[in-house]
Amino acid sequence: MGFGCNAAGVIGTRIIDSKRERILSIVTNAFVPCNGRFPFLIMTATIFIGCYFTGFLSSIVSTLAVVLVILLGIMLTLAISKLLSNTLLKGVPSSFILELPPYRKPQIGKILVRSLLDRTLFVLARAVSVAAPIGIVIWLFANISFGGLSILSYIANFLDPFARLMGLDGYILTAFILGIPANEIVLPIILMCYMSASSLIDLNDTMAISEILTANGWTFITGLNVMLFTLLHFPCSTTLITIYKETKSAKWTLVSFLLPTLCGIIICLITNGIWNLVV
């Protein structure tokens, strides 16, 4: 379920009886990309990896790149689950028996009400409660200036040295941080920063996006590390709030925030370091 929405995936762990295994599932849920990350992954793979090939082969290579990134997330899910099982969440694995319930005629009314109220509105309410304040913060950061530079630029300049070690830049890292309400706004924030705009920019033209990113120094290694960090970074605010509500624990919410982020930082540092040594 996490491939659709990590928050929904966290809610879906309610069916697990074992508290230990439920927490394992919750903590590792963010290692698979949700629906909000896929467009950015696909676009980046198309522009900076598929561009080295032509025609149908370009699409094949881009698709393969996205698949490999997803497989990396699944492998890390298994590895982190094993690590936690041997450290913070030691215990005896529980058995799992799936019993098929009696077949009954679907009750359309109950299905719609349950899906709409208990799932959709439940998640959307949490998203709006964080997205609105963060949206105001982003607008203020982009529009308040000191010494000719916006607050957004000061933040990006501060983060730039570390971001460069990861094969990114300060604006990209800033966009990921400010994009915590929803993964869908990371690219619009990046475009807003590069174009010195005062509000989020949403472009649908891949060629136009490619020109803007390339003009601001994006290369193959930038695209690769952006894909890796898109996969491996902290969950969105909705997911974090849902994790806290489901676990009733600030500790496991913090672990869910830090684990994928640290993995993303370490892997980006490694890939960028290898690239700099080779190229």
BADRENNU-335490 format. One record per residue (C-alpha): residue number from 1; chain; x, z, y. Coordinates in steps of 0.25 Angstrom, whole numbers, plus 5000, padded with zeros to 4 digits. Each point is the difference from the previous one (the first is absolute). Layout:
site pos: NUM, unit: A, x: X, z: Z, y: Y
...
// end
This chain:
site pos: 1, unit: A, x: 5000, z: 5000, y: 5000
site pos: 2, unit: A, x: 5012, z: 5002, y: 5009
site pos: 3, unit: A, x: 5002, z: 4985, y: 5001
site pos: 4, unit: A, x: 4987, z: 4999, y: 5007
site pos: 5, unit: A, x: 5001, z: 5013, y: 5009
site pos: 6, unit: A, x: 5010, z: 5012, y: 4997
site pos: 7, unit: A, x: 4989, z: 5009, y: 5006
site pos: 8, unit: A, x: 4990, z: 4995, y: 4990
site pos: 9, unit: A, x: 5011, z: 5002, y: 4989
site pos: 10, unit: A, x: 5002, z: 5014, y: 5004
site pos: 11, unit: A, x: 4985, z: 5003, y: 4999
site pos: 12, unit: A, x: 5000, z: 4993, y: 4987
site pos: 13, unit: A, x: 5009, z: 5010, y: 4994
site pos: 14, unit: A, x: 4988, z: 5010, y: 4999
site pos: 15, unit: A, x: 4997, z: 4995, y: 4986
site pos: 16, unit: A, x: 5013, z: 5006, y: 4995
site pos: 17, unit: A, x: 4998, z: 5014, y: 4994
site pos: 18, unit: A, x: 5015, z: 5005, y: 5001
site pos: 19, unit: A, x: 5003, z: 5005, y: 5013
site pos: 20, unit: A, x: 5015, z: 4997, y: 4998
site pos: 21, unit: A, x: 4998, z: 4985, y: 4996
site pos: 22, unit: A, x: 4990, z: 4999, y: 5011
site pos: 23, unit: A, x: 5010, z: 5004, y: 5010
site pos: 24, unit: A, x: 5010, z: 4990, y: 4994
site pos: 25, unit: A, x: 4990, z: 4989, y: 5001
site pos: 26, unit: A, x: 4998, z: 5003, y: 5015
site pos: 27, unit: A, x: 5014, z: 5002, y: 5004
site pos: 28, unit: A, x: 5004, z: 4986, y: 4993
site pos: 29, unit: A, x: 4988, z: 4993, y: 5005
site pos: 30, unit: A, x: 5007, z: 4995, y: 5013
site pos: 31, unit: A, x: 5011, z: 4993, y: 4992
site pos: 32, unit: A, x: 4990, z: 4988, y: 4998
site pos: 33, unit: A, x: 4996, z: 4991, y: 5012
site pos: 34, unit: A, x: 4986, z: 5002, y: 5005
site pos: 35, unit: A, x: 4992, z: 4988, y: 5005
site pos: 36, unit: A, x: 5005, z: 5003, y: 5014
site pos: 37, unit: A, x: 5014, z: 4997, y: 4996
site pos: 38, unit: A, x: 4998, z: 4987, y: 4992
site pos: 39, unit: A, x: 4998, z: 4990, y: 5012
site pos: 40, unit: A, x: 5013, z: 5005, y: 5007
site pos: 41, unit: A, x: 5008, z: 4999, y: 4986
site pos: 42, unit: A, x: 4994, z: 4986, y: 4998
site pos: 43, unit: A, x: 5003, z: 4995, y: 5014
site pos: 44, unit: A, x: 5015, z: 5006, y: 5000
site pos: 45, unit: A, x: 5003, z: 4994, y: 4986
site pos: 46, unit: A, x: 4994, z: 4986, y: 5005
site pos: 47, unit: A, x: 5008, z: 5000, y: 5013
site pos: 48, unit: A, x: 5013, z: 5006, y: 4996
site pos: 49, unit: A, x: 5002, z: 4997, y: 4985
site pos: 50, unit: A, x: 4991, z: 4988, y: 4997
site pos: 51, unit: A, x: 5006, z: 4993, y: 5012
site pos: 52, unit: A, x: 5012, z: 4997, y: 4991
site pos: 53, unit: A, x: 4992, z: 4991, y: 4991
site pos: 54, unit: A, x: 4990, z: 4988, y: 5003
site pos: 55, unit: A, x: 4987, z: 4996, y: 4995
site pos: 56, unit: A, x: 4993, z: 5007, y: 4989
site pos: 57, unit: A, x: 5013, z: 5007, y: 4996
site pos: 58, unit: A, x: 5000, z: 5008, y: 5013
site pos: 59, unit: A, x: 4986, z: 5006, y: 4996
site pos: 60, unit: A, x: 5005, z: 5003, y: 4986
site pos: 61, unit: A, x: 5013, z: 5007, y: 5006
site pos: 62, unit: A, x: 4992, z: 5008, y: 5010
site pos: 63, unit: A, x: 4990, z: 5005, y: 4990
site pos: 64, unit: A, x: 5011, z: 5004, y: 4990
site pos: 65, unit: A, x: 5006, z: 5008, y: 5012
site pos: 66, unit: A, x: 4987, z: 5007, y: 5002
site pos: 67, unit: A, x: 4998, z: 5003, y: 4985
site pos: 68, unit: A, x: 5015, z: 5005, y: 4999
site pos: 69, unit: A, x: 4997, z: 5010, y: 5011
site pos: 70, unit: A, x: 4987, z: 5005, y: 4994
site pos: 71, unit: A, x: 5007, z: 5001, y: 4986
site pos: 72, unit: A, x: 5011, z: 5009, y: 5007
site pos: 73, unit: A, x: 4989, z: 5009, y: 5005
site pos: 74, unit: A, x: 4994, z: 5001, y: 4986
site pos: 75, unit: A, x: 5014, z: 5003, y: 4995
site pos: 76, unit: A, x: 5002, z: 5011, y: 5010
site pos: 77, unit: A, x: 4987, z: 5006, y: 4997
site pos: 78, unit: A, x: 5004, z: 5002, y: 4986
site pos: 79, unit: A, x: 5014, z: 5005, y: 5004
site pos: 80, unit: A, x: 4994, z: 5010, y: 5010
site pos: 81, unit: A, x: 4990, z: 5005, y: 4990
site pos: 82, unit: A, x: 5010, z: 5002, y: 4990
site pos: 83, unit: A, x: 5009, z: 5008, y: 5010
site pos: 84, unit: A, x: 4989, z: 5008, y: 5005
site pos: 85, unit: A, x: 4995, z: 5003, y: 4986
site pos: 86, unit: A, x: 5014, z: 5006, y: 4997
site pos: 87, unit: A, x: 5002, z: 5008, y: 5013
site pos: 88, unit: A, x: 4988, z: 5004, y: 5010
site pos: 89, unit: A, x: 4989, z: 4997, y: 4990
site pos: 90, unit: A, x: 5005, z: 5004, y: 4987
site pos: 91, unit: A, x: 4990, z: 5002, y: 4989
site pos: 92, unit: A, x: 4994, z: 4995, y: 4987
site pos: 93, unit: A, x: 4993, z: 4986, y: 5000
site pos: 94, unit: A, x: 4986, z: 5001, y: 4998
site pos: 95, unit: A, x: 4992, z: 4991, y: 4990
site pos: 96, unit: A, x: 4990, z: 4990, y: 5006
site pos: 97, unit: A, x: 4988, z: 4996, y: 4993
site pos: 98, unit: A, x: 4991, z: 4990, y: 5006
site pos: 99, unit: A, x: 4985, z: 5001, y: 4995
site pos: 100, unit: A, x: 4991, z: 4989, y: 5003
site pos: 101, unit: A, x: 4987, z: 5005, y: 5006
site pos: 102, unit: A, x: 4986, z: 4996, y: 4996
site pos: 103, unit: A, x: 4996, z: 4986, y: 5005
site pos: 104, unit: A, x: 4989, z: 5001, y: 5011
site pos: 105, unit: A, x: 4994, z: 4991, y: 5009
site pos: 106, unit: A, x: 5007, z: 5000, y: 5014
site pos: 107, unit: A, x: 4993, z: 5007, y: 5011
site pos: 108, unit: A, x: 5003, z: 4991, y: 5012
site pos: 109, unit: A, x: 4996, z: 5009, y: 5011
site pos: 110, unit: A, x: 5009, z: 5012, y: 4994
site pos: 111, unit: A, x: 5011, z: 4990, y: 4999
site pos: 112, unit: A, x: 4999, z: 4995, y: 5014
site pos: 113, unit: A, x: 4998, z: 5014, y: 5006
site pos: 114, unit: A, x: 5012, z: 5006, y: 4992
site pos: 115, unit: A, x: 5009, z: 4989, y: 5003
site pos: 116, unit: A, x: 4997, z: 4999, y: 5015
site pos: 117, unit: A, x: 4999, z: 5015, y: 5003
site pos: 118, unit: A, x: 5010, z: 5006, y: 4990
site pos: 119, unit: A, x: 5010, z: 4989, y: 5001
site pos: 120, unit: A, x: 5000, z: 4991, y: 5011
site pos: 121, unit: A, x: 4995, z: 5009, y: 5012
site pos: 122, unit: A, x: 5008, z: 5011, y: 4995
site pos: 123, unit: A, x: 5013, z: 4992, y: 5001
site pos: 124, unit: A, x: 4996, z: 4993, y: 5013
site pos: 125, unit: A, x: 4997, z: 5013, y: 5007
site pos: 126, unit: A, x: 5014, z: 5006, y: 4997
site pos: 127, unit: A, x: 5006, z: 4987, y: 5004
site pos: 128, unit: A, x: 4993, z: 5000, y: 5014
site pos: 129, unit: A, x: 5003, z: 5014, y: 5002
site pos: 130, unit: A, x: 5015, z: 4997, y: 5001
site pos: 131, unit: A, x: 5000, z: 4985, y: 5004
site pos: 132, unit: A, x: 4993, z: 5002, y: 5013
site pos: 133, unit: A, x: 5010, z: 5011, y: 5005
site pos: 134, unit: A, x: 5012, z: 4992, y: 4995
site pos: 135, unit: A, x: 4994, z: 4987, y: 5007
site pos: 136, unit: A, x: 5000, z: 5007, y: 5013
site pos: 137, unit: A, x: 5014, z: 5005, y: 4998
site pos: 138, unit: A, x: 5005, z: 4986, y: 4997
site pos: 139, unit: A, x: 4994, z: 4995, y: 5012
site pos: 140, unit: A, x: 5006, z: 5011, y: 5009
site pos: 141, unit: A, x: 5014, z: 4998, y: 4994
site pos: 142, unit: A, x: 4999, z: 4985, y: 5003
site pos: 143, unit: A, x: 4995, z: 5001, y: 5014
site pos: 144, unit: A, x: 5007, z: 5012, y: 5006
site pos: 145, unit: A, x: 5014, z: 4997, y: 5005
site pos: 146, unit: A, x: 5012, z: 5007, y: 5005
site pos: 147, unit: A, x: 5012, z: 4993, y: 5006
site pos: 148, unit: A, x: 4994, z: 4987, y: 4996
site pos: 149, unit: A, x: 4998, z: 5003, y: 4985
site pos: 150, unit: A, x: 4988, z: 5004, y: 4993
site pos: 151, unit: A, x: 4999, z: 5013, y: 4992
site pos: 152, unit: A, x: 4999, z: 4990, y: 4988
site pos: 153, unit: A, x: 5014, z: 4994, y: 5003
site pos: 154, unit: A, x: 5006, z: 5014, y: 5002
site pos: 155, unit: A, x: 4995, z: 5004, y: 4986
site pos: 156, unit: A, x: 5005, z: 4986, y: 4994
site pos: 157, unit: A, x: 5014, z: 5001, y: 5007
site pos: 158, unit: A, x: 5001, z: 5015, y: 4995
site pos: 159, unit: A, x: 4997, z: 4995, y: 4985
site pos: 160, unit: A, x: 5008, z: 4987, y: 5001
site pos: 161, unit: A, x: 5013, z: 5005, y: 4995
site pos: 162, unit: A, x: 4994, z: 5006, y: 4987
site pos: 163, unit: A, x: 4991, z: 4988, y: 4998
site pos: 164, unit: A, x: 5011, z: 4991, y: 5001
site pos: 165, unit: A, x: 5007, z: 5007, y: 4988
site pos: 166, unit: A, x: 4987, z: 4997, y: 4992
site pos: 167, unit: A, x: 5000, z: 4985, y: 5004
site pos: 168, unit: A, x: 4989, z: 5002, y: 5010
site pos: 169, unit: A, x: 5000, z: 5003, y: 5015
site pos: 170, unit: A, x: 4994, z: 5010, y: 5009
site pos: 171, unit: A, x: 4987, z: 4993, y: 5003
site pos: 172, unit: A, x: 4997, z: 4998, y: 4985
site pos: 173, unit: A, x: 5002, z: 5015, y: 4996
site pos: 174, unit: A, x: 4992, z: 5004, y: 5012
site pos: 175, unit: A, x: 4989, z: 4991, y: 4996
site pos: 176, unit: A, x: 5000, z: 5006, y: 4986
site pos: 177, unit: A, x: 4999, z: 5014, y: 5006
site pos: 178, unit: A, x: 4989, z: 4997, y: 5010
site pos: 179, unit: A, x: 4993, z: 4992, y: 4989
site pos: 180, unit: A, x: 4997, z: 5013, y: 4993
site pos: 181, unit: A, x: 4984, z: 4998, y: 5002
site pos: 182, unit: A, x: 5000, z: 4987, y: 4993
site pos: 183, unit: A, x: 5011, z: 4991, y: 4993
site pos: 184, unit: A, x: 4992, z: 4988, y: 5006
site pos: 185, unit: A, x: 5005, z: 5003, y: 5014
site pos: 186, unit: A, x: 5015, z: 5000, y: 4997
site pos: 187, unit: A, x: 5002, z: 4985, y: 5003
site pos: 188, unit: A, x: 4991, z: 5000, y: 5013
site pos: 189, unit: A, x: 5009, z: 5012, y: 5005
site pos: 190, unit: A, x: 5013, z: 4992, y: 4997
site pos: 191, unit: A, x: 4994, z: 4988, y: 5007
site pos: 192, unit: A, x: 4996, z: 5008, y: 5012
site pos: 193, unit: A, x: 5014, z: 5006, y: 5001
site pos: 194, unit: A, x: 5007, z: 4987, y: 4999
site pos: 195, unit: A, x: 4991, z: 4993, y: 5010
site pos: 196, unit: A, x: 5000, z: 5012, y: 5010
site pos: 197, unit: A, x: 4985, z: 5000, y: 5000
site pos: 198, unit: A, x: 4991, z: 5012, y: 5004
site pos: 199, unit: A, x: 4990, z: 4999, y: 4988
site pos: 200, unit: A, x: 5001, z: 4997, y: 4985
site pos: 201, unit: A, x: 5002, z: 4985, y: 4997
site pos: 202, unit: A, x: 4993, z: 4994, y: 4988
site pos: 203, unit: A, x: 5005, z: 4986, y: 4997
site pos: 204, unit: A, x: 4994, z: 4991, y: 4988
site pos: 205, unit: A, x: 5010, z: 4989, y: 5002
site pos: 206, unit: A, x: 5012, z: 5002, y: 4990
site pos: 207, unit: A, x: 5009, z: 4990, y: 5007
site pos: 208, unit: A, x: 4998, z: 5007, y: 5013
site pos: 209, unit: A, x: 5003, z: 5014, y: 4994
site pos: 210, unit: A, x: 5012, z: 4994, y: 4993
site pos: 211, unit: A, x: 5005, z: 4995, y: 5013
site pos: 212, unit: A, x: 4999, z: 5013, y: 5007
site pos: 213, unit: A, x: 5006, z: 5008, y: 4989
site pos: 214, unit: A, x: 5012, z: 4990, y: 4998
site pos: 215, unit: A, x: 5002, z: 5000, y: 5015
site pos: 216, unit: A, x: 5002, z: 5015, y: 4999
site pos: 217, unit: A, x: 5010, z: 5000, y: 4990
site pos: 218, unit: A, x: 4993, z: 5000, y: 4987
site pos: 219, unit: A, x: 5007, z: 4994, y: 4988
site pos: 220, unit: A, x: 4999, z: 5000, y: 4985
site pos: 221, unit: A, x: 5005, z: 5014, y: 4999
site pos: 222, unit: A, x: 4991, z: 5005, y: 5011
site pos: 223, unit: A, x: 4988, z: 4994, y: 4992
site pos: 224, unit: A, x: 5005, z: 5006, y: 4987
site pos: 225, unit: A, x: 5001, z: 5014, y: 5006
site pos: 226, unit: A, x: 4987, z: 4999, y: 5007
site pos: 227, unit: A, x: 4993, z: 4997, y: 4987
site pos: 228, unit: A, x: 5007, z: 5011, y: 4993
site pos: 229, unit: A, x: 4997, z: 5010, y: 5011
site pos: 230, unit: A, x: 4985, z: 4995, y: 5000
site pos: 231, unit: A, x: 4999, z: 5004, y: 4986
site pos: 232, unit: A, x: 5008, z: 5013, y: 5001
site pos: 233, unit: A, x: 4996, z: 5008, y: 5012
site pos: 234, unit: A, x: 4991, z: 5011, y: 5003
site pos: 235, unit: A, x: 4985, z: 4998, y: 4997
site pos: 236, unit: A, x: 4990, z: 4998, y: 5011
site pos: 237, unit: A, x: 4993, z: 5011, y: 5007
site pos: 238, unit: A, x: 4987, z: 4998, y: 4993
site pos: 239, unit: A, x: 5008, z: 5002, y: 4986
site pos: 240, unit: A, x: 5007, z: 5012, y: 5005
site pos: 241, unit: A, x: 4988, z: 5007, y: 5005
site pos: 242, unit: A, x: 4993, z: 4997, y: 4987
site pos: 243, unit: A, x: 5012, z: 5005, y: 4992
site pos: 244, unit: A, x: 4999, z: 5013, y: 5008
site pos: 245, unit: A, x: 4985, z: 5001, y: 4997
site pos: 246, unit: A, x: 5001, z: 4997, y: 4985
site pos: 247, unit: A, x: 5013, z: 5009, y: 4998
site pos: 248, unit: A, x: 4997, z: 5011, y: 5010
site pos: 249, unit: A, x: 5015, z: 5001, y: 5002
site pos: 250, unit: A, x: 5009, z: 4996, y: 5012
site pos: 251, unit: A, x: 5012, z: 5000, y: 4990
site pos: 252, unit: A, x: 4994, z: 4989, y: 4991
site pos: 253, unit: A, x: 4996, z: 4992, y: 5013
site pos: 254, unit: A, x: 5014, z: 5001, y: 5005
site pos: 255, unit: A, x: 5006, z: 4996, y: 4987
site pos: 256, unit: A, x: 4991, z: 4988, y: 5000
site pos: 257, unit: A, x: 5005, z: 4997, y: 5014
site pos: 258, unit: A, x: 5015, z: 5002, y: 4997
site pos: 259, unit: A, x: 5002, z: 4994, y: 4986
site pos: 260, unit: A, x: 4996, z: 4985, y: 5003
site pos: 261, unit: A, x: 5007, z: 5001, y: 5013
site pos: 262, unit: A, x: 5013, z: 5005, y: 4995
site pos: 263, unit: A, x: 5000, z: 4990, y: 4989
site pos: 264, unit: A, x: 4997, z: 4989, y: 5010
site pos: 265, unit: A, x: 5012, z: 5004, y: 5009
site pos: 266, unit: A, x: 5010, z: 5002, y: 4989
site pos: 267, unit: A, x: 4996, z: 4986, y: 4994
site pos: 268, unit: A, x: 5001, z: 4993, y: 5014
site pos: 269, unit: A, x: 5013, z: 5007, y: 5002
site pos: 270, unit: A, x: 5006, z: 4995, y: 4987
site pos: 271, unit: A, x: 4994, z: 4986, y: 5001
site pos: 272, unit: A, x: 5006, z: 4998, y: 5015
site pos: 273, unit: A, x: 5013, z: 5006, y: 4996
site pos: 274, unit: A, x: 5002, z: 4991, y: 4988
site pos: 275, unit: A, x: 4995, z: 4988, y: 5009
site pos: 276, unit: A, x: 5011, z: 5004, y: 5011
site pos: 277, unit: A, x: 5011, z: 5001, y: 4989
site pos: 278, unit: A, x: 4996, z: 4986, y: 4994
site pos: 279, unit: A, x: 4997, z: 4992, y: 5012
// end
